[in-house]
Each structure stands twice: as structure tokens, then as C-alpha cells.
Amino acid sequence: MTAHKLENDPQVSAAIQKTLQKRGLDEQSKQHYVDLLWRYAESEAPADEKRQLTALRILGKAFVGENITVDKPETLRISGIEEGLRNMGVLDA
């Protein structure tokens, strides 16, 4: 019961937000950080190349993650390819 009251208390919420803001962990600070990442990622200025690569790497991890799995590609059979290659002289008869 006490935890619920504290959780919904506007003074407690304000104090938490103030503490988060000091450390750059509030929503506004997070949004500013993401905006900076996108600005560098989309930059075409040669001076921003290192920042651009770093921003793209960070954004990639945030949106794609590191658990990428790639399925083994299936073999593509093209009917009549051997005959066509022989006619072109690419494949020995």
C-alpha cells in the first residue's frame, strides 16, 4: 500500500525526474542523445565521417541488435543452364 502511494505521489515523481535529469537519464536527455546520433548518421560532411560511422554502429545495435541469424541459402537450379553455357563455349562439351 505504501509503495503504491509513493509511486503515484507527484513530489516523489518530480524528485526522481530531477535526479534522472542530473545524470542525463530523463526522457528529454535520451531524446537529445538519439537526435544527435541521427544527425551524425545522416551527415554527409567529410569531417563527420568518424562520428557518422560510430552513430550508425550504435543505431544499428539499438534497432537491429546483435542476434542476427542468417539462414543457409537454398540452391537455385536453373533448368537448361548447362546447354546454354555449352552453346556459349563456356562449358566443355
N, C-alpha and C positions, 0 to 999 in steps of 0.2 A: 504494500500500500504506500509506504513512504517513498520507495523508488519511483513509483508511478507519478506521485505528486511532484517529485524533484524533476523528473523527466519532462513534465509539462509546465514547469514553472518558468515564466518568461525571464526572470532575473538569472536563473541558472543557465538558460539557453544563451542569454546575452553574454554571460561570463565565459561560457565555452567558446562562443564565436570570437570573443575578444582574444582569448588565449590562442585559438587557431590562427587568427589573423596575424598575431605577432610572429608566429612561426611560418607564415605563408601557406597554411593548410586550409584556409577557408575557401569557399566556392569561388569568390572573386579572384583570389590569388591563383587558384587552379586554372580558371578560365584565361587569365592573363598569360600563364605559362603555356597553355595549349595554343593560344593565339600567336605567341612568339614562335613556337615550333612550326606552325603553319606558314607564318611569314617567311621564315628562313627556308622551309621546304620548297616554297613556291618562288623563291628569289632566283633571278637569272643573273645577278651581279657576280662577276668573277671573284670579287673579294669575299663573297659569302659561300664559296664552294665548300670549305670545311664545315661550316655551320649547316649548310644545306644537307650534306651527307649525314651528319650527325642527327639532324632533325628527322630526316627520312628514316633512319635506323630506329630512332626512338618511337616515331609514329607507327612504323611497321610492327614493332613489338607490341605496341598498345592495341592496334587494330587486328593484326594477324596472329600474333603470339608466336611461340617457338615450337608448338606442337603441330607442325605441318607434316602431313603424311602424303606420300606420292605413291599411287598405285602403279604396279608394273604395267606398262602399255601392252595392249594386245597386238599380236602380229596382224598386219594388214596384208591380205592376199589380194593381188591384182590379177585377175584372170587374163591370160594371153600376153603377159608382160615378157615372158621368155621369147615368144615368137617375135614380138616387136623389137626386142633387143638384138635378136639374131638378124633380123632384116636390116637393122641399122649398122650391123657389123660390130656391135659392142660385145656380144656374147658369142663365144665359139660354138660352131655347129656340132 
